[in-house]
């Protein structure tokens, strides 16, 4: 049997007889005699054969033409062609033709958690590596705790973090480190004098120790709420209603002072607090309104008496001056006459007495 075989550029032919590799054909035209078979391979592609690769590699000529990469369990190999990432090689044995492309192979150990290999971030984000990578993002103004197999490893600042995807458990707990405000609304409290009222309170705080807040305390914000609630109850219960209203603006500072090291134990730093509203209940509101009205009436009466006294004193002083000075008396008399004349339209005067006397008689009626 005779057959003609054409081997093109960037191709290689392998000649087999009875399953054994006996010859390698390069570019050209060949006549094959006898019971032989020829397999033609594209040298730009991965070498794949139906014959076991280890058997083929016993042929030294073929072995010199191939670059063999073995990927073991727990490993992957990143393949680059001419500096460009092309493929991820998983467990197995791979053979590539030499001399066609400039290939580079980077081996990565998947049994580790940390990615210690120098792999660019653009490659880590490639979709071909999606199943091999675990990614965690800590956004700006946040911090995170890295837990490996349930144990604290380290604190993570804002940024993106990549880890190999394997059987090791990885958890990242993040927390907002910005200033936050907590509202403690509608707290019904009794003052020292048994006055029932409702208080709206606020506190501004910030996470100062992320490890304490997340690892040593559960639901640190709820614990802070209870602490502030109890501190407010204790403070209000030690004051009468009048004392509370007088000290309303300083309540926040005193409560923060009493809070002390309890906030530190939660990993928090409370920087400001205060009463937003003091709301009286129905009966207490009516009583306070009555007290306020009585106080305002008393103030009004006091002002009226003070003004009356001043007016009387002024009149007395004027009378004394007029008594001592007849000209001043006449001027004052003419002033009143002028004021009265402003409000009169017509005046009738008879001629049987003096005009001034008649005018005086009219204005003094």
C-alpha positions as a Markdown table, in Angstrom:
| # | Residue | x | y | z |
|---|---|---|---|---|
| 1 | Unk | 0.0 | 0.0 | 0.0 |
| 2 | Unk | 1.3 | 3.4 | -1.0 |
| 3 | Unk | -0.1 | 6.8 | 0.1 |
| 4 | Unk | 1.0 | 10.4 | -0.4 |
| 5 | Unk | 1.1 | 12.7 | 2.6 |
| 6 | Unk | 1.5 | 16.5 | 2.3 |
| 7 | Unk | 2.9 | 18.3 | 5.4 |
| 8 | Unk | 2.3 | 22.0 | 5.4 |
| 9 | Unk | 4.2 | 24.8 | 7.1 |
| 10 | Unk | 3.9 | 24.8 | 10.9 |
| 11 | Unk | 2.7 | 21.1 | 10.8 |
| 12 | Unk | 4.4 | 17.9 | 11.9 |
| 13 | Unk | 3.6 | 14.3 | 10.9 |
| 14 | Unk | 4.1 | 11.3 | 13.1 |
| 15 | Unk | 4.4 | 7.9 | 11.3 |
| 16 | Unk | 3.1 | 4.9 | 13.2 |
| 17 | Unk | 3.5 | 1.2 | 12.5 |
| 18 | Unk | 1.7 | -1.3 | 14.6 |
| 19 | Unk | 1.1 | 1.5 | 17.2 |
| 20 | Unk | 4.7 | 2.4 | 17.5 |
| 21 | Unk | 6.2 | 5.8 | 16.5 |
| 22 | Unk | 8.8 | 5.1 | 13.8 |
| 23 | Unk | 9.3 | 8.4 | 12.1 |
| 24 | Unk | 8.7 | 12.2 | 12.3 |
| 25 | Unk | 7.8 | 14.2 | 9.1 |
| 26 | Unk | 8.6 | 17.9 | 8.7 |
| 27 | Unk | 7.2 | 20.2 | 6.0 |
| 28 | Unk | 7.1 | 18.6 | 2.6 |
| 29 | Unk | 5.6 | 15.9 | 0.4 |
| 30 | Unk | 6.1 | 12.2 | 1.4 |
| 31 | Unk | 5.2 | 8.8 | 0.0 |
| 32 | Unk | 4.3 | 6.2 | 2.7 |
| 33 | Unk | 4.8 | 2.5 | 1.9 |
| 34 | Unk | 3.3 | -0.5 | 3.6 |
| 35 | Unk | 0.9 | -0.8 | 6.6 |
| 36 | Unk | 1.7 | 2.6 | 8.2 |
| 37 | Unk | -0.5 | 5.4 | 9.5 |
| 38 | Unk | 0.3 | 9.1 | 9.7 |
| 39 | Unk | -1.0 | 11.7 | 12.2 |
| 40 | Unk | -0.6 | 15.3 | 11.3 |
| 41 | Unk | -0.5 | 18.0 | 14.0 |
| 42 | Unk | -0.8 | 21.7 | 14.0 |
| 43 | Unk | 2.3 | 23.1 | 15.8 |
| 44 | Unk | 0.4 | 26.2 | 16.8 |
| 45 | Unk | -1.9 | 24.2 | 18.9 |
| 46 | Unk | -1.7 | 22.0 | 22.0 |
| 47 | Unk | -0.2 | 18.6 | 21.2 |
| 48 | Unk | -2.9 | 15.9 | 21.7 |
| 49 | Unk | -2.6 | 12.3 | 20.6 |
| 50 | Unk | -4.6 | 9.1 | 21.1 |
| 51 | Unk | -1.4 | 7.4 | 22.1 |
| 52 | Unk | -0.2 | 7.8 | 25.7 |
| 53 | Unk | 2.1 | 10.8 | 25.9 |
| 54 | Unk | 4.7 | 9.0 | 28.1 |
| 55 | Unk | 5.1 | 6.4 | 25.5 |
| 56 | Unk | 5.6 | 9.0 | 22.7 |
| 57 | Unk | 8.1 | 10.9 | 24.8 |
| 58 | Unk | 10.4 | 7.8 | 24.7 |
| 59 | Unk | 11.2 | 8.9 | 21.2 |
| 60 | Unk | 14.0 | 11.4 | 21.8 |
| 61 | Unk | 13.4 | 13.2 | 18.5 |
| 62 | Unk | 9.8 | 14.0 | 19.4 |
| 63 | Unk | 10.8 | 14.8 | 23.0 |
| 64 | Unk | 13.2 | 17.5 | 21.7 |
| 65 | Unk | 10.3 | 19.1 | 19.8 |
| 66 | Unk | 7.9 | 19.3 | 22.7 |
| 67 | Unk | 7.7 | 21.3 | 25.9 |
| 68 | Unk | 6.0 | 19.2 | 28.6 |
| 69 | Unk | 4.2 | 20.7 | 31.5 |
| 70 | Unk | 2.9 | 18.6 | 34.4 |
| 71 | Unk | 0.3 | 19.9 | 36.8 |
| 72 | Unk | -0.1 | 18.1 | 40.1 |
| 73 | Unk | -3.0 | 17.9 | 42.5 |
| 74 | Unk | -3.5 | 21.2 | 44.3 |
| 75 | Unk | -1.9 | 23.2 | 41.5 |
| 76 | Unk | -2.7 | 25.2 | 38.5 |
| 77 | Unk | -0.4 | 26.6 | 35.8 |
| 78 | Unk | -1.0 | 29.9 | 34.1 |
| 79 | Unk | 0.1 | 29.8 | 30.5 |
| 80 | Unk | 1.3 | 33.0 | 28.7 |
| 81 | Unk | 2.0 | 33.3 | 25.0 |
| 82 | Unk | 4.2 | 36.1 | 23.8 |
| 83 | Unk | 3.5 | 37.8 | 27.2 |
| 84 | Unk | -0.3 | 37.5 | 27.0 |
| 85 | Unk | -2.3 | 35.4 | 29.4 |
| 86 | Unk | -4.0 | 32.5 | 27.4 |
| 87 | Unk | -5.1 | 29.6 | 29.6 |
| 88 | Unk | -5.3 | 28.0 | 33.0 |
| 89 | Unk | -3.9 | 24.4 | 33.0 |
| 90 | Unk | -5.4 | 22.2 | 35.6 |
| 91 | Unk | -4.3 | 18.8 | 36.9 |
| 92 | Unk | -2.8 | 16.7 | 34.1 |
| 93 | Unk | 0.1 | 16.5 | 31.6 |
| 94 | Unk | 0.4 | 18.9 | 28.7 |
| 95 | Unk | 2.7 | 19.1 | 25.7 |
| 96 | Unk | 3.3 | 22.1 | 23.4 |
| 97 | Unk | 5.4 | 22.4 | 20.3 |
| 98 | Unk | 8.6 | 24.4 | 20.7 |
| 99 | Unk | 9.7 | 27.3 | 18.5 |
| 100 | Unk | 6.3 | 28.5 | 17.4 |
| 101 | Unk | 5.3 | 30.8 | 20.2 |
| 102 | Unk | 7.2 | 32.2 | 23.1 |
| 103 | Unk | 5.4 | 30.5 | 26.0 |
| 104 | Unk | 5.8 | 31.0 | 29.7 |
| 105 | Unk | 4.3 | 28.9 | 32.5 |
| 106 | Unk | 3.6 | 30.1 | 36.0 |
| 107 | Unk | 2.8 | 27.5 | 38.6 |
| 108 | Unk | 0.5 | 28.3 | 41.5 |
| 109 | Unk | -0.1 | 26.4 | 44.7 |
| 110 | Unk | -3.8 | 26.2 | 45.5 |
| 111 | Unk | -3.3 | 24.5 | 48.9 |
| 112 | Unk | -2.3 | 27.8 | 50.3 |
| 113 | Unk | -4.7 | 30.5 | 51.4 |
| 114 | Unk | -2.6 | 33.6 | 50.5 |
| 115 | Unk | -1.7 | 34.2 | 46.9 |
| 116 | Unk | 2.1 | 34.6 | 47.2 |
| 117 | Unk | 2.8 | 34.2 | 43.5 |
| 118 | Unk | 3.3 | 37.5 | 41.6 |
| 119 | Unk | 0.2 | 37.5 | 39.6 |
| 120 | Unk | -1.1 | 40.8 | 38.3 |
| 121 | Unk | -4.5 | 41.9 | 39.5 |
| 122 | Unk | -5.8 | 42.0 | 35.9 |
| 123 | Unk | -5.1 | 38.3 | 35.6 |
| 124 | Unk | -6.7 | 37.6 | 38.9 |
| 125 | Unk | -9.9 | 39.3 | 37.6 |
| 126 | Unk | -9.8 | 37.2 | 34.4 |
| 127 | Unk | -12.9 | 35.1 | 34.0 |
| 128 | Unk | -10.8 | 32.0 | 33.5 |
| 129 | Unk | -9.6 | 32.3 | 37.1 |
| 130 | Unk | -13.0 | 32.9 | 38.5 |
| 131 | Unk | -13.4 | 29.4 | 40.0 |
| 132 | Unk | -9.9 | 29.4 | 41.6 |
| 133 | Unk | -10.1 | 32.8 | 43.3 |
| 134 | Unk | -12.0 | 34.2 | 46.4 |
| 135 | Unk | -12.3 | 37.9 | 46.4 |
| 136 | Unk | -13.2 | 40.2 | 49.2 |
| 137 | Unk | -13.7 | 44.0 | 49.0 |
| 138 | Unk | -13.4 | 46.4 | 52.0 |
| 139 | Unk | -14.9 | 49.7 | 50.9 |
| 140 | Unk | -13.7 | 53.1 | 51.8 |
| 141 | Unk | -14.2 | 54.2 | 55.5 |
| 142 | Unk | -14.5 | 50.5 | 56.4 |
| 143 | Unk | -12.1 | 48.0 | 58.1 |
| 144 | Unk | -12.3 | 44.2 | 58.1 |
| 145 | Unk | -11.2 | 41.2 | 60.1 |
| 146 | Unk | -9.8 | 38.2 | 58.2 |
| 147 | Unk | -10.8 | 34.9 | 59.8 |
| 148 | Unk | -9.1 | 31.8 | 58.5 |
| 149 | Unk | -10.6 | 28.5 | 59.8 |
| 150 | Unk | -12.5 | 30.6 | 62.4 |
| 151 | Unk | -9.3 | 32.2 | 63.8 |
| 152 | Unk | -8.4 | 35.9 | 63.5 |
| 153 | Unk | -5.6 | 36.4 | 61.1 |
| 154 | Unk | -5.3 | 40.1 | 60.6 |
| 155 | Unk | -7.1 | 43.4 | 60.2 |
| 156 | Unk | -7.8 | 44.5 | 56.7 |
| 157 | Unk | -7.8 | 48.1 | 55.6 |
| 158 | Unk | -9.9 | 49.4 | 52.7 |
| 159 | Unk | -9.1 | 47.6 | 49.4 |
| 160 | Unk | -9.6 | 44.4 | 47.4 |
| 161 | Unk | -8.1 | 41.1 | 48.6 |
| 162 | Unk | -7.7 | 37.8 | 46.7 |
| 163 | Unk | -7.3 | 34.3 | 48.1 |
| 164 | Unk | -7.0 | 30.9 | 46.6 |
| 165 | Unk | -10.3 | 29.0 | 46.6 |
| 166 | Unk | -9.7 | 25.7 | 48.4 |
| 167 | Unk | -11.0 | 23.7 | 51.4 |
| 168 | Unk | -9.8 | 26.3 | 53.9 |
| 169 | Unk | -12.6 | 28.4 | 55.4 |
| 170 | Unk | -12.2 | 32.2 | 54.9 |
| 171 | Unk | -14.4 | 34.8 | 56.4 |
| 172 | Unk | -14.1 | 38.6 | 56.3 |
| 173 | Unk | -16.1 | 40.7 | 58.7 |
| 174 | Unk | -16.3 | 44.4 | 57.9 |
| 175 | Unk | -17.4 | 47.3 | 59.9 |
| 176 | Unk | -18.0 | 51.0 | 59.3 |
| 177 | Unk | -15.5 | 53.2 | 61.1 |
| 178 | Unk | -17.2 | 56.5 | 60.4 |
| 179 | Unk | -18.9 | 58.6 | 63.0 |
| 180 | Unk | -22.4 | 57.2 | 63.6 |
| 181 | Unk | -25.5 | 58.5 | 65.5 |
| 182 | Unk | -27.9 | 56.4 | 67.6 |
| 183 | Unk | -31.3 | 57.6 | 68.5 |
| 184 | Unk | -32.8 | 56.6 | 71.8 |
| 185 | Unk | -36.4 | 57.7 | 71.3 |
| 186 | Unk | -39.5 | 57.8 | 73.4 |
| 187 | Unk | -38.0 | 56.7 | 76.8 |
| 188 | Unk | -40.6 | 57.0 | 79.5 |
| 189 | Unk | -38.9 | 57.9 | 82.7 |
| 190 | Unk | -39.8 | 59.0 | 86.3 |
| 191 | Unk | -38.0 | 62.0 | 87.8 |
| 192 | Unk | -37.0 | 62.1 | 91.5 |
| 193 | Unk | -40.3 | 64.0 | 92.3 |
| 194 | Unk | -42.3 | 61.2 | 90.4 |
| 195 | Unk | -43.0 | 63.3 | 87.3 |
| 196 | Unk | -43.6 | 61.1 | 84.3 |
| 197 | Unk | -42.0 | 62.3 | 81.0 |
| 198 | Unk | -40.7 | 61.0 | 77.7 |
| 199 | Unk | -37.2 | 61.8 | 76.5 |
| 200 | Unk | -35.7 | 61.6 | 73.0 |
| 201 | Unk | -31.9 | 61.1 | 73.4 |
| 202 | Unk | -29.1 | 60.8 | 70.9 |
| 203 | Unk | -25.4 | 59.6 | 71.1 |
| 204 | Unk | -22.7 | 59.9 | 68.5 |
| 205 | Unk | -20.1 | 57.2 | 68.5 |
| 206 | Unk | -17.3 | 55.6 | 66.4 |
| 207 | Unk | -15.7 | 52.2 | 66.3 |
| 208 | Unk | -12.2 | 52.6 | 67.7 |
| 209 | Unk | -11.2 | 49.0 | 68.1 |
| 210 | Unk | -12.6 | 46.7 | 65.5 |
| 211 | Unk | -11.3 | 43.6 | 67.1 |
| 212 | Unk | -13.1 | 44.3 | 70.4 |
| 213 | Unk | -16.3 | 45.4 | 68.6 |
| 214 | Unk | -16.6 | 42.3 | 66.4 |
| 215 | Unk | -14.7 | 39.5 | 68.2 |
| 216 | Unk | -15.2 | 40.2 | 71.9 |
| 217 | Unk | -18.8 | 41.5 | 71.7 |
| 218 | Unk | -21.9 | 40.4 | 70.0 |
| 219 | Unk | -24.1 | 43.2 | 68.5 |
| 220 | Unk | -22.0 | 46.0 | 70.0 |
| 221 | Unk | -24.5 | 48.6 | 68.9 |
| 222 | Unk | -27.4 | 47.0 | 70.8 |
| 223 | Unk | -25.2 | 46.8 | 73.9 |
| 224 | Unk | -24.4 | 50.5 | 73.6 |
| 225 | Unk | -28.1 | 51.2 | 73.3 |
| 226 | Unk | -28.8 | 49.4 | 76.5 |
| 227 | Unk | -25.9 | 51.1 | 78.3 |
| 228 | Unk | -27.1 | 54.6 | 77.2 |
| 229 | Unk | -30.7 | 53.7 | 78.2 |
| 230 | Unk | -29.7 | 52.6 | 81.7 |
| 231 | Unk | -27.4 | 55.6 | 82.2 |
| 232 | Unk | -30.2 | 58.0 | 81.1 |
| 233 | Unk | -32.7 | 56.3 | 83.4 |
| 234 | Unk | -30.3 | 56.5 | 86.4 |
| 235 | Unk | -29.5 | 60.2 | 85.7 |
| 236 | Unk | -33.1 | 61.3 | 85.3 |
| 237 | Unk | -34.2 | 59.4 | 88.4 |
| 238 | Unk | -31.7 | 61.4 | 90.5 |
| 239 | Unk | -33.2 | 64.8 | 89.5 |
| 240 | Unk | -36.4 | 66.6 | 90.0 |
| 241 | Unk | -38.3 | 67.9 | 87.0 |
| 242 | Unk | -37.2 | 71.4 | 87.6 |
| 243 | Unk | -33.5 | 70.3 | 88.0 |
| 244 | Unk | -33.7 | 68.2 | 84.9 |
| 245 | Unk | -35.1 | 71.1 | 82.8 |
| 246 | Unk | -32.3 | 73.4 | 84.2 |
| 247 | Unk | -29.5 | 70.9 | 83.5 |
| 248 | Unk | -30.9 | 69.6 | 80.1 |
| 249 | Unk | -28.0 | 71.0 | 78.1 |
| 250 | Unk | -25.4 | 69.3 | 80.3 |
| 251 | Unk | -27.1 | 65.9 | 80.5 |
| 252 | Unk | -25.1 | 64.5 | 77.6 |
| 253 | Unk | -21.7 | 65.3 | 79.0 |
| 254 | Unk | -22.5 | 63.8 | 82.4 |
| 255 | Unk | -23.9 | 60.6 | 80.9 |
| 256 | Unk | -20.8 | 60.2 | 78.7 |
| 257 | Unk | -18.7 | 60.7 | 81.8 |
| 258 | Unk | -20.6 | 58.0 | 83.7 |
| 259 | Unk | -20.3 | 55.7 | 80.7 |
| 260 | Unk | -16.6 | 55.6 | 81.2 |
| 261 | Unk | -14.7 | 52.4 | 80.3 |
| 262 | Unk | -17.9 | 50.6 | 79.3 |
| 263 | Unk | -17.7 | 52.1 | 75.9 |
| 264 | Unk | -14.0 | 51.1 | 75.6 |
| 265 | Unk | -14.9 | 47.5 | 76.4 |
| 266 | Unk | -17.2 | 47.5 | 73.4 |
| 267 | Unk | -14.4 | 48.9 | 71.2 |
| 268 | Unk | -16.3 | 52.2 | 70.8 |
| 269 | Unk | -15.6 | 55.8 | 71.4 |
| 270 | Unk | -18.6 | 58.0 | 72.3 |
| 271 | Unk | -17.9 | 61.6 | 71.5 |
| 272 | Unk | -21.2 | 63.4 | 71.9 |
| 273 | Unk | -24.7 | 62.9 | 73.5 |
| 274 | Unk | -27.6 | 65.0 | 74.5 |
| 275 | Unk | -31.3 | 65.3 | 75.0 |
| 276 | Unk | -33.2 | 66.2 | 71.9 |
| 277 | Unk | -36.7 | 66.6 | 73.4 |
| 278 | Unk | -38.4 | 66.4 | 76.8 |
| 279 | Unk | -42.1 | 65.5 | 76.4 |
| 280 | Unk | -44.5 | 65.8 | 79.3 |
| 281 | Unk | -47.4 | 63.4 | 79.6 |
| 282 | Unk | -51.0 | 64.7 | 79.5 |
| 283 | Unk | -51.7 | 65.6 | 83.2 |
| 284 | Unk | -48.2 | 66.8 | 83.8 |
| 285 | Unk | -48.4 | 69.0 | 80.7 |
| 286 | Unk | -51.6 | 70.6 | 81.9 |
| 287 | Unk | -50.1 | 71.3 | 85.4 |
| 288 | Unk | -47.0 | 72.8 | 83.8 |
| 289 | Unk | -49.1 | 75.0 | 81.6 |
| 290 | Unk | -51.0 | 76.2 | 84.6 |
| 291 | Unk | -47.8 | 77.0 | 86.5 |
| 292 | Unk | -46.4 | 78.8 | 83.4 |
| 293 | Unk | -49.6 | 80.9 | 83.1 |
| 294 | Unk | -49.5 | 81.7 | 86.8 |
| 295 | Unk | -45.8 | 82.7 | 86.6 |
| 296 | Unk | -46.5 | 84.9 | 83.5 |
| 297 | Unk | -49.5 | 86.6 | 85.2 |
| 298 | Unk | -47.4 | 87.3 | 88.3 |
| 299 | Unk | -44.7 | 88.8 | 86.1 |
| 300 | Unk | -47.3 | 90.9 | 84.2 |
| 301 | Unk | -48.7 | 92.2 | 87.5 |
| 302 | Unk | -45.3 | 93.0 | 88.8 |
| 303 | Unk | -44.5 | 94.9 | 85.6 |
| 304 | Unk | -47.8 | 96.8 | 85.8 |
| 305 | Unk | -47.3 | 97.8 | 89.4 |
| 306 | Unk | -43.7 | 98.9 | 88.6 |
| 307 | Unk | -44.9 | 101.0 | 85.7 |
| 308 | Unk | -47.8 | 102.5 | 87.7 |
| 309 | Unk | -45.4 | 103.5 | 90.5 |
| 310 | Unk | -43.0 | 105.1 | 88.0 |
| 311 | Unk | -45.9 | 107.0 | 86.4 |
| 312 | Unk | -47.2 | 108.2 | 89.8 |
| 313 | Unk | -43.8 | 109.3 | 90.8 |
| 314 | Unk | -43.4 | 111.3 | 87.5 |
| 315 | Unk | -46.8 | 113.0 | 88.0 |
| 316 | Unk | -45.8 | 113.9 | 91.6 |
| 317 | Unk | -42.6 | 115.5 | 90.4 |
| 318 | Unk | -44.4 | 117.4 | 87.7 |
| 319 | Unk | -47.0 | 118.7 | 90.2 |
| 320 | Unk | -44.3 | 119.9 | 92.6 |
| 321 | Unk | -42.6 | 121.8 | 89.7 |
| 322 | Unk | -45.9 | 123.4 | 88.6 |
| 323 | Unk | -46.7 | 124.4 | 92.1 |
| 324 | Unk | -43.4 | 126.2 | 92.5 |
| 325 | Unk | -43.5 | 127.8 | 89.0 |
| 326 | Unk | -46.7 | 129.7 | 87.8 |
| 327 | Unk | -45.3 | 130.1 | 84.2 |
| 328 | Unk | -44.8 | 126.3 | 84.0 |
| 329 | Unk | -48.4 | 125.8 | 85.2 |
| 330 | Unk | -49.7 | 128.1 | 82.4 |
| 331 | Unk | -47.5 | 126.3 | 79.8 |
| 332 | Unk | -48.9 | 123.0 | 80.9 |
| 333 | Unk | -52.4 | 124.4 | 80.8 |
| 334 | Unk | -51.9 | 125.6 | 77.3 |
| 335 | Unk | -50.4 | 122.2 | 76.2 |
| 336 | Unk | -53.6 | 120.5 | 77.4 |
| 337 | Unk | -55.7 | 123.1 | 75.7 |
| 338 | Unk | -53.8 | 122.5 | 72.4 |
| 339 | Unk | -54.4 | 118.7 | 72.6 |
| 340 | Unk | -58.1 | 119.3 | 73.2 |
| 341 | Unk | -58.3 | 121.8 | 70.4 |
| 342 | Unk | -56.9 | 119.2 | 67.9 |
| 343 | Unk | -60.0 | 117.1 | 68.4 |
| 344 | Unk | -62.6 | 119.9 | 68.2 |
| 345 | Unk | -64.1 | 121.0 | 64.8 |
| 346 | Unk | -66.0 | 124.3 | 65.6 |
| 347 | Unk | -65.9 | 126.7 | 68.7 |
| 348 | Unk | -68.5 | 129.4 | 69.4 |
| 349 | Unk | -67.4 | 132.3 | 71.5 |
| 350 | Unk | -69.8 | 135.1 | 72.8 |
| 351 | Unk | -68.6 | 138.6 | 73.2 |
| 352 | Unk | -69.8 | 139.4 | 76.8 |
| 353 | Unk | -66.6 | 138.1 | 78.5 |
| 354 | Unk | -62.9 | 137.6 | 77.8 |
| 355 | Unk | -62.1 | 135.1 | 75.0 |
| 356 | Unk | -59.4 | 133.3 | 77.1 |
| 357 | Unk | -61.8 | 132.8 | 80.0 |
| 358 | Unk | -64.4 | 131.4 | 77.6 |
| 359 | Unk | -61.9 | 129.0 | 76.0 |
| 360 | Unk | -60.8 | 127.9 | 79.4 |
| 361 | Unk | -64.4 | 127.3 | 80.4 |
| 362 | Unk | -65.0 | 125.2 | 77.2 |
| 363 | Unk | -61.9 | 123.0 | 77.6 |
| 364 | Unk | -62.4 | 122.3 | 81.3 |
| 365 | Unk | -65.9 | 121.1 | 81.0 |
